[in-house]
Amino acid sequence: MKKMKKALLSFTALLLVSVLCVSYSKPTQMVKPAYVASTSWVAAIAELAGIDNVATIAPANLKHPPEYEITPEDIVKVSQAELFMQAGYEAMMKTISNAAEVDKDKIVKVRTTNSIENLGNMVTMLSEKAGTQAEAEKRFAEYKKLIEWGRAQVAEKGLDKLTVYVHKDQIPLATDLGLNIAGTFGSAPLTSDQLALVAEKKFDIIIDNLHNSIAEPAKGVSPNSTIIVWRNFPDHTGNSALYNLVKANIELLLAM
């Protein structure tokens, strides 16, 4: 009897070890991202369209993500995606376009402009492709409320009566908020003619672009101008990235 118990215990122990060995030796399967975006800006627009868990190729914390040099591992990620979303001007797109393993029918162009009109068009297009129309409608409605609130605050504070000199990449949001755009600049550094204009006009507000900041010299010729630096795209993905970015831009303006 004791021998049988001993044998049974030995067999049980052996079986347990075998199971553990199998479980530890089993390779971990990589989860293929269904949706991949070239940059955090494209991913943020996709999120507004109801598409969550979007993987990005260029790291979100880069100051100039479109200049990111793509790697072979990135090409694999793009080739496995159900949908690859890009703006078209990224340096990586030449390599991706020439990659035989990438299905060109799965590449979608997203216009990266933070105007309510363009975002509405992109949200409609992307949500139809992803089948996320219901969520997209809800998220975009919240975004429109944010812009309407910002526009109302601008008018209430009289900011729409002030003269504004705007970096060209920030014109869409400035326009949506009802600001009085009296001149534009960028993306090249301010010229002597532009600085002379600033000195003459003494703009009340100068809105610069964080990703291509060039307005600081204007302070030397118009010290009473208030310079505000807005973001165009987020340094992270998810968590209502574009909504929160635009909200932060509006709050910077209202806090002046």
C-alpha positions in Angstrom: 0.0 0.0 0.0 2.8 2.4 1.0 4.6 1.5 -2.3 1.5 2.3 -4.3 1.1 5.7 -2.5 4.7 6.5 -3.1 4.4 5.6 -6.8 1.2 7.7 -7.2 2.9 10.7 -5.6 5.9 10.3 -7.9 3.7 10.1 -10.9 1.7 13.2 -9.8 4.9 15.1 -9.3 6.2 14.1 -12.7 3.0 15.1 -14.4 3.0 18.5 -12.7 6.6 19.1 -13.8 5.7 18.1 -17.3 2.8 20.5 -17.4 4.9 23.3 -16.1 7.6 22.6 -18.6 5.1 22.8 -21.5 3.6 26.0 -20.2 7.0 27.7 -19.8 8.3 26.5 -23.2 5.2 27.6 -25.1 6.1 30.7 -27.2 4.3 33.9 -26.4 2.2 35.0 -29.4 2.6 38.7 -30.4 -0.7 40.5 -30.7 -0.8 42.2 -34.1 -2.1 45.8 -33.9 -5.3 46.2 -36.0 -4.7 49.9 -36.5 -1.3 51.6 -37.0 -0.7 55.3 -37.5 2.5 57.0 -38.7 2.5 59.6 -35.9 0.7 60.6 -32.7 -1.2 63.3 -34.6 -2.7 60.8 -37.0 -3.4 58.5 -34.1 -5.1 61.3 -32.2 -7.4 62.0 -35.1 -8.1 58.2 -35.4 -9.0 58.2 -31.7 -11.5 61.1 -32.3 -13.0 58.8 -34.9 -13.7 56.1 -32.2 -10.6 54.0 -33.0 -8.7 53.0 -29.8 -5.4 51.3 -29.1 -3.7 52.7 -32.2 -0.1 51.8 -32.5 2.3 54.5 -33.8 5.4 54.2 -35.9 7.2 57.4 -34.9 7.6 57.8 -31.1 5.0 60.2 -29.8 7.6 62.2 -27.8 9.6 63.3 -30.9 9.5 67.0 -31.7 9.4 66.3 -35.4 7.8 62.8 -35.8 7.4 63.1 -39.6 11.2 63.0 -39.9 11.4 59.6 -38.1 13.5 57.0 -40.0 11.5 53.8 -40.3 13.0 50.4 -39.3 12.5 46.9 -40.7 10.6 46.1 -37.5 8.3 49.0 -38.3 7.7 47.7 -41.8 6.5 44.4 -40.3 4.1 46.2 -38.0 2.7 48.2 -41.0 2.4 45.1 -43.2 0.4 43.2 -40.5 -2.0 46.0 -39.7 -5.6 46.0 -41.0 -5.3 49.7 -41.6 -2.3 51.9 -41.8 -3.1 55.6 -41.4 -0.7 58.3 -42.5 -0.5 62.0 -43.6 1.5 61.5 -46.7 4.4 63.9 -45.9 6.2 61.6 -43.5 9.8 60.7 -44.5 8.9 57.0 -43.8 6.3 57.0 -46.6 8.8 56.6 -49.4 10.2 53.4 -47.8 6.7 52.1 -47.0 5.5 52.8 -50.5 8.4 50.7 -51.9 7.9 47.8 -49.4 6.6 44.8 -51.3 5.1 43.3 -48.2 2.8 46.2 -47.5 -0.7 46.0 -49.0 -1.2 49.5 -50.5 -5.0 49.0 -50.3 -4.7 49.2 -46.5 -3.0 52.6 -46.5 -5.3 55.5 -45.7 -4.3 59.2 -46.0 -5.4 61.4 -43.1 -5.2 65.2 -43.5 -3.6 66.6 -40.3 -5.2 70.0 -39.9 -6.9 70.9 -36.6 -9.9 72.7 -38.1 -13.4 71.6 -37.2 -14.2 71.1 -40.9 -11.3 68.9 -41.7 -11.5 66.9 -38.5 -15.2 66.3 -39.2 -14.3 64.9 -42.6 -11.5 62.7 -41.3 -13.7 61.4 -38.5 -16.4 60.4 -40.9 -14.0 58.7 -43.3 -12.0 56.8 -40.7 -15.1 55.7 -38.6 -16.7 54.3 -41.8 -13.6 52.2 -42.5 -13.4 51.0 -38.9 -17.1 50.6 -38.2 -16.9 53.0 -35.2 -19.5 55.5 -36.4 -21.5 55.6 -33.1 -18.5 56.2 -30.9 -17.1 58.7 -33.5 -20.3 60.7 -33.4 -20.2 60.9 -29.6 -16.6 61.9 -29.5 -16.8 64.5 -32.2 -19.9 66.0 -30.7 -17.8 66.6 -27.5 -15.0 68.1 -29.5 -17.4 70.5 -31.2 -18.8 71.5 -27.8 -15.2 72.3 -26.8 -14.6 74.6 -29.8 -18.0 76.3 -29.3 -17.2 76.9 -25.6 -13.8 78.3 -26.6 -15.3 80.6 -29.2 -17.9 81.8 -26.7 -15.1 82.5 -24.1 -13.0 84.4 -26.6 -16.0 86.6 -27.5 -17.0 87.1 -23.8 -13.5 88.2 -22.9 -13.2 90.5 -25.9 -10.3 88.6 -27.3 -11.9 88.6 -30.7 -11.4 92.3 -30.9 -7.6 92.1 -30.4 -5.2 91.8 -33.3 -3.5 88.4 -33.7 -0.3 87.4 -35.5 -0.5 83.7 -36.1 2.0 80.9 -37.1 0.6 79.4 -40.3 0.2 76.0 -38.7 -2.1 77.4 -36.0 -4.4 79.3 -38.3 -7.1 76.5 -38.3 -7.7 76.6 -34.6 -7.3 80.4 -34.3 -10.0 80.7 -37.0 -12.4 78.3 -35.4 -12.1 80.3 -32.1 -13.1 83.5 -33.9 -9.8 85.3 -33.4 -9.0 88.4 -35.4 -6.1 87.2 -37.5 -4.3 90.3 -38.7 -1.2 88.6 -40.1 0.5 85.2 -40.4 4.1 84.0 -40.4 6.1 80.7 -40.6 7.4 78.2 -41.1 10.8 79.9 -41.9 12.3 82.3 -39.3 10.9 85.8 -39.1 12.4 88.0 -41.8 13.4 91.7 -41.4 10.2 92.7 -43.2 8.0 90.6 -40.9 9.8 92.1 -37.8 9.2 95.5 -39.3 5.5 94.7 -39.6 5.4 93.5 -36.0 7.0 96.7 -34.9 4.5 98.7 -36.9 1.3 96.9 -36.0 2.1 96.1 -32.4 0.0 92.9 -32.5 -1.9 92.2 -29.2 -1.3 88.5 -29.4 1.3 86.4 -31.3 0.5 82.7 -31.5 3.5 80.5 -32.2 3.8 76.8 -32.9 5.7 74.6 -30.3 7.0 72.3 -33.0 8.5 75.1 -35.1 8.8 78.0 -32.6 10.1 81.1 -34.3 8.2 84.1 -32.8 10.6 85.0 -29.9 12.5 87.8 -31.9 9.1 89.6 -32.3 9.3 90.4 -28.6 12.3 92.6 -29.2 10.3 94.9 -31.5 6.9 94.7 -29.8 7.5 94.1 -26.1 3.8 94.5 -25.2 2.7 91.7 -27.5 1.7 88.5 -25.7 3.3 85.4 -27.2 1.3 82.2 -26.8 2.8 78.9 -27.9 0.3 76.2 -29.0 0.8 72.6 -29.8 -0.3 71.0 -33.1 -0.1 67.4 -32.0 0.2 65.5 -28.7 3.3 63.9 -27.2 1.3 60.7 -26.3 -1.5 58.6 -27.7 -4.9 57.7 -26.2 -6.7 59.4 -23.3 -8.5 61.9 -25.5 -5.2 63.2 -26.8 -6.4 65.7 -29.4 -9.3 66.9 -27.3 -7.0 67.6 -24.3 -4.4 69.2 -26.5 -6.9 71.7 -28.0 -8.4 72.3 -24.6 -4.9 73.2 -23.2 -4.3 75.6 -26.2 -7.6 77.3 -25.5 -6.8 77.6 -21.8 -3.4 79.2 -22.6 -5.2 81.8 -24.7 -7.9 82.5 -22.1 -5.3 82.8 -19.3 -3.4 85.7 -20.9 
